[in-house]
Amino acid sequence: MSAPQDETFGKLIVLEPKKGSAAADNEQDNITAKQEQAEAPHTSEQARIREDERQAPDNSDEEKAKSGRSRRSRMLLIGGTALAVAAAATYVYWDNGSHYESTDDAFIAARQYAVTSRVAGYISSVAVTDNQHVTAGEVIARIDDRDYQTSLEQAQAQVAAAEANIRNTEAQKQVQEANVEQAKAQIEQAKANLVFAQQQYDRYETLMKSGSGTIQEAQQYQSQLHQQEAALNTDEASLTAAQRQLAAYDSQIASAQATQKQDQAQLDQAKLNLSYTTITAAQPGRVVQLSAGDGQYVQTGSNLAMFVPDKLWVTANFKETQLDHMRPGQPVTLTIDAYGGRLLDGHIASVQPGSGTAFSLLPAENATGNYVKIVQRVPVKIVLDDVPSDVALGPGMSVVPTVRTDASLSLWESLRSLL
């Protein structure tokens, strides 16, 4: 029971006396006396209760103070422990992160190129479809080759005619060589006849001078001598003409051989043009953006599709402040955005000797105007070690490479190896 209630309970009810008799006054006095007697025990109990209540707050405050100090101690202990654990975890995280360099400015790259027609014509068939993987030498499309087959046969006929002309000229040359040898033999014969005619003339001239021979005989043998000299000159002229004709055959053969080489070149070109009607893959890869269709007419150089080779790599644009410990050959872990963060392994192939802006179409000109220093990015080529066959990777896809720049074990790796 609270103190106010006790006070209310212990109050005397005083009745104002009314005008009456003495008996009534006596009766009132008796009632008052009885009430005072009844009030006395209650008053002492009330005082004891009040004393207990005054002592109770003092004990409660002391207990509250002790409890508060205990809670503060526990909170300080828990907070200090949590702070120590957080500091240790932060250091372990920082130490482990210092062994790696990462960037999200990285993309898959390849030397993709356009598949074009090298000859004009109508496409007779397309052997692939969009995004199909092909091997080296596999047919992509065919162009109607009937016109090129005709050109090939015509070139073959021209080469055969040129070769026949060469053989004919060589045969004529061989005949002329025989004529030259014959002319040489005639010259030898004419020389022999000339010697004999000279001897006959000398003999009969001596006889004529000595009187043993006649003038007529001497003149006859002199005439024969002149005839033999003329015959020798004729044979020598014939030999010269034959030799010159032989040289002419050499020129004709050289001209025929040149014509034959020209025809052979046309034949080779006809063979190439015929081979160009079959468009094949130069290396393994995928055919993308296919635009060729059956019956379509294409000009020389028309784009039929785009080709993405299987050989891919990653171009990662790291900040120049991240290159201090980055070297070729360091292992790289790559996360592919398109496949839910799937991991691939690779290694650094090379670091470009210059920032990306230095090789752009319009490089930055820092020698003019106000200059604000900006951390440059340098392309780093990362080669994929093993590309899985169940994913389709292509140029422009985003990846996140993480390069292991410090080969030593981090604190986290050491702890993990012990656990």
C-alpha positions, 0 to 999 in steps of 0.5 A: 500500500502506498503512502498516500493511501495509508494517509487516507486510511488513517485520517479521522472522520471529524463530525461537526457537532450539532446543537444538542444535548450533553448526552450527545456531546459525551457520545461524540467524545466516546467515539473520538476516543475509540477512533484515536485508539484504533488509529494508533497502531495504524500510525506506527505501521505507517511510519515503519512502511515509510522508513522502509520506502526511504531505505529501498530507493537507496538500495535500488540506486546502488544496485542500479549503479553496480549493474550499469558499471557491469553493463558498460564493462561488458559493452567495452569488452565486446566493442573492443573485441569487435574492433580488434576483429574488424581491424584484423580482418581489414588488414588480412583483406588489405594484405590479400588485395595487395597481391592482385591488380584488377580492373573492370575496363576490359573486353574480349578482342579478336582480329575479326574480318569481313568475308568477301567475294574475290570474283563476281557472279551469282551465289549458287549455295550458302553452306553455313548459317548465322553464328556457325562454327567452321574449321579451316578449309570448310566451305562457306558459300559457292558462286556459279562457276560455269563462266570461269570454267569456260575461261579456264578451258579457253586459257588452256587452249591458248597455252597449248597453241603457244606450246605448239608454235614453240615446237614448230619454230624449234623444228624449223630452227633444226632444219636451218641448222642443217642448211648451215652445215650444208652451206659450210660443206659447199664452201669446203668443196668450193675451196677445194675446186678453187685450189685445183683450178689454181693449180691447173691455171699455173701449170698451163700458164707455165707450159704456155710460156715455155711454148709447150702449151697453147694460149687457148688452154691457158685461158681456159684454165684461167676462166675455170679459176675465176669460176671457182672463186665465184662459186666460193663467194656464192657458197660463203654468202649462202652460209651467211644467209643461213646463219642469219636465218638461224638467228632469226629462228632464235628470236621467233622461239623467244617470242613464242616462249614469251607468248606461251608464258603470257598464256600460262599466266592467263591460265593460272589466273583462270584457275585462281578465278575458278577456285575463288568461286568456292569461298572457304574459311581460312582458319577455325572460327565463327561466321557472324552477320551472314548476309549472303543468300542463294541466287544473290549477285555479288560484285568483286569485294562484296561483303558476305559475312563477318568472321571471328577466329577462335583465337581470342584474347582480352584487352584490359585497360589498367591504370598506369599506377597499377603497372608497377609490378605487372609483368608478362607471364603473370597468371590472370583470373578472368570473370565473364559478365555474360556467364554469371561471373564464370572464371577463366584462366589466362596470363599476361602476354604483353603490355602496350608501350604507351597509353591508349590515347597516344594511339587514338585517331585524335591524340591528346595535345597537352602542350596547349591550354590548361592542363589537368593531370588525369591518370592514363590507362594502358592496354594490357594483352591477356591470353586465355589459356583454355577457352571452354567449348560450352561458351560463346565468347566474342569481341566486345564482351566485358570481363573483369581480370585479376592479375596476380602481381605478387607470387608470395603467399598472403596472410589469408592464404597462409591461414587458409592453408593451416585450417 
